[in-house]
């Protein structure tokens, strides 16, 4: 039965191979046409039969909780696979994809299913390039296949692929795919009596012929995706830009526009229209192209074709001829078609235009009946409803409900990375007060593909954005990144608690070991939860969960913090202040005030805790209404090394309470300071200054007035006024005075003293 | 076959015979087997000329130029049309060799060469006079001393113009009418004073991008040339093979029987490539880190090791040869080389890199 099997190895995106496939289908009238393509798409081949404008691609995704892996199988008019599909169907054959699904391990790291031929650089092709004196495998292919005589092409291809396969090592991934494809071939041969045509990458052809001879002939089952992985696929519009090898990695043949023309009208026509396009492009950009240049290019192209033995001018003949005729400079970078890979910086502008013209701007379009993920329809309806389908600059006033709704839709699109949606300015996660947002909108042909490709994320814009938020929350362990993400959630209007978001926030908070990190997060989220009517986040359950997690975490961290005396840590103090606010204003979300105050009192008396935290804890207890005698506590930390830091903590959290006292902690401190000798005072001074800086100037003035009054009157402003003299001058004067006094005392010259 | 006799007899005496003599047998073989049509005035067809340069092992034709074959294609087709060929590129990218090979293949003669320089005059390009004859006979054809351009036009051969951009601009522009009108006027001669170019005449000019470059060249002259940029060899192994082959041949000519060790050459070529691309995080050197320069360093290293020490070279020998050959007298380049040896060399693995690193203090200064 093996003589009924015809395996046609092809190069993906090769017009000559496409033509050959069509010819073989016409000649063989096969009962079945088996194509290298995702077998899990077989039940949807009808979608491919709709009248699309190519290029389109079968887009497959495999999404887990953590990530989405995406693979494309692009097809254009001249793809052998596409021709096999359409011609096979037309001839009445049974048409089927026989390769493993894109989520299979065999496609790890593969973005473009039809790029594998390009990955087989082998000694064999190098040798052939030498032998035929061509620069690289693309030029070799043109020489041997695209512009060569069609006679004997099939045999030539078989030889070529045998040679390539003979040299290259097939890896485990190849073996898995080939085993699967071979089983399909065997089962199809068993099912039918007629000829069976297999269209596959040439690299696999020799192996498939061999494997088809013997083995299991049962129809292979579709492999099951790994657990917790959701798989699926849709057709998406593709573009020649994405197809071009010059534009990026993992693409097929270079210069798709050239091959499109070659497919439609033959090499002469292709060359003529492309010269015209290139000339137009160059002239549009102000680069000089004279008629004599074009005549020169034409004769060079023909001469090159003849020299290289091409009956008709090929792609590199055309490019080489144009480059020779049009470039009168030394080049910084080699001509891109003499190497493989994408354009490099410094490529000559004429060369850039030439390769761009050969790439083309064709963008595929799906037939309107093509199934699309619900996200596409939802997004389009939303955009139409909100008037976001236009173009240009957009100013939104977030205080207006309609504009807020538009802003939310736009932020969702921004999170989905939809092309042509850009936010120029607007509120940021800081405490800015603007309610105005500026956006620029620009229609883009890439928008639909991106929307379809995001279809795996959710059925509506909001849901898809939510998934993005959740995936990022999972990926971002750090609390500060998470805080930005939470703000994004507010902007999208998605500040709702979901199990996943809640869990990742809790995990991030629990992972944080730094009060200085949790504090600001709590402060920001608490403000959003309490006040934010602009984004409508006041009372949001998501933020409530964050407040709860942060409050518990701060208490936990504070109680375990042991450290010696050191400068007051402002981050630590702000965490304690944020906790105070949370307990005061969101009592339902935090532990009860009583137990927080009790814990605070424990910390305040913990001798191992750093002085600033002890002060802050005392302040917290005091602020929450627990009986606290700050004046008495101050005497416990009269040590000049600790006093200032302790006060800084106290003042940071219980500023109002300190001010409300008539006598109390301030006068206690006054007495303590008066008792310090000069050296001790100098040690205590910096921290004391910092502590009193917790008060705004007006309150500092108030304290000064009380002190002056207690000391018997005077002008309080003398205490707070800035010195008119440079403190350094004062200090040196004081030092000098001290020295003089010592000298006088030594010499017994002190006036008024006893001699 | 006299040509053969001449070349074999002359080979040991002449330091470097021209390409058409060095490869006389290959050229004769190609001409005999050549069945494709030849452009008017050409010694070989385009196909045969290409085979001569890129080589064909099955026919016993050696590969003489390492680079993109498409460059040769474009160059040959350019010459077959009526435009001149301008080869530009960094120094040491084998532009002159390529122009010599092409001239030998196309005209069977690569000796019609004008060497460009600041003092090049039109006399040296077109024609001058035998002054004693000029005085006795007046301006007659007998008194005329043809220079390469005039000979090339009259005989229908390719003229090579080396380093054209080093000539004064007005001297460069003397090529305008020979290139566009294919005619050279000799106004001093009476009567028929125009020399029309015969078929087969064309010009191959070379220019390097480190000198004045081609930017100052007049637009009129630029338009009459097709430009081809010759790049350094892209592939490491190809370059290493070339350095090995060339330096072995050079050492053999210098009477050194021991070929250089491939490991040492590998280190040498890697150093050159790193410095060429500015990979050594210190910018590209002023000096030319070309393949040709690598060959000459390999040559010097081999000679020094053989004649001064009586052995083969080790990687450490590269250092002081490079200081002279590659860094020339440029203090910055020397500093760059030193930094390379200090920072890059120790990171590479292998005894030869170790030896290179140990020898770093041999750098002068």
Contacts between the chains, C-beta under 8 A, distances in Angstrom:
chain1	res1	chain2	res2	distance
A	133	B	50	6.7
A	133	B	51	7.9
A	133	B	54	4.8
A	133	B	69	4.0
A	133	B	72	7.8
A	134	B	69	6.0
A	134	B	70	7.2
A	135	B	68	4.8
A	135	B	69	6.1
A	135	B	70	5.0
A	139	B	70	7.1
A	296	B	81	6.9
A	296	B	83	6.6
A	296	B	226	7.7
A	299	B	81	5.5
A	300	B	74	7.3
A	300	B	77	5.4
A	300	B	78	6.8
A	300	B	81	6.4
A	300	B	226	7.7
A	303	B	46	7.5
A	303	B	77	3.8
A	303	B	80	5.8
A	303	B	81	6.7
A	304	B	73	5.6
A	304	B	74	6.9
A	304	B	77	5.1
A	306	B	46	7.6
A	307	B	46	4.5
A	307	B	47	6.4
A	307	B	50	6.7
A	307	B	73	5.7
A	307	B	76	6.6
A	307	B	77	5.9
A	308	B	73	6.5
A	309	B	47	7.7
A	316	B	70	6.4
A	320	B	70	5.7
A	320	B	73	6.7
A	320	B	74	5.1
A	321	B	74	8.0
A	321	B	77	7.9
A	323	B	74	7.5
A	324	B	74	4.9
A	324	B	77	7.6
A	324	B	78	5.8
A	324	B	226	4.6
A	324	B	227	7.7
A	324	B	228	7.2
A	325	B	226	6.8
A	327	B	227	5.7
A	328	B	222	4.4
A	328	B	223	6.7
A	328	B	225	7.2
A	328	B	227	5.5
A	329	B	214	6.8
A	329	B	215	7.9
A	329	B	227	6.3
A	330	B	88	4.0
A	330	B	89	6.9
A	330	B	207	7.7
A	330	B	209	5.2
A	330	B	213	6.9
A	330	B	214	5.8
A	330	B	227	6.8
A	330	B	229	5.1
A	331	B	229	4.0
A	334	B	68	7.5
A	334	B	229	7.6
A	334	B	231	5.2
A	334	B	234	7.3
A	335	B	70	7.8
A	338	B	68	4.7
A	338	B	70	5.7
A	338	B	71	7.7
A	339	B	234	7.0
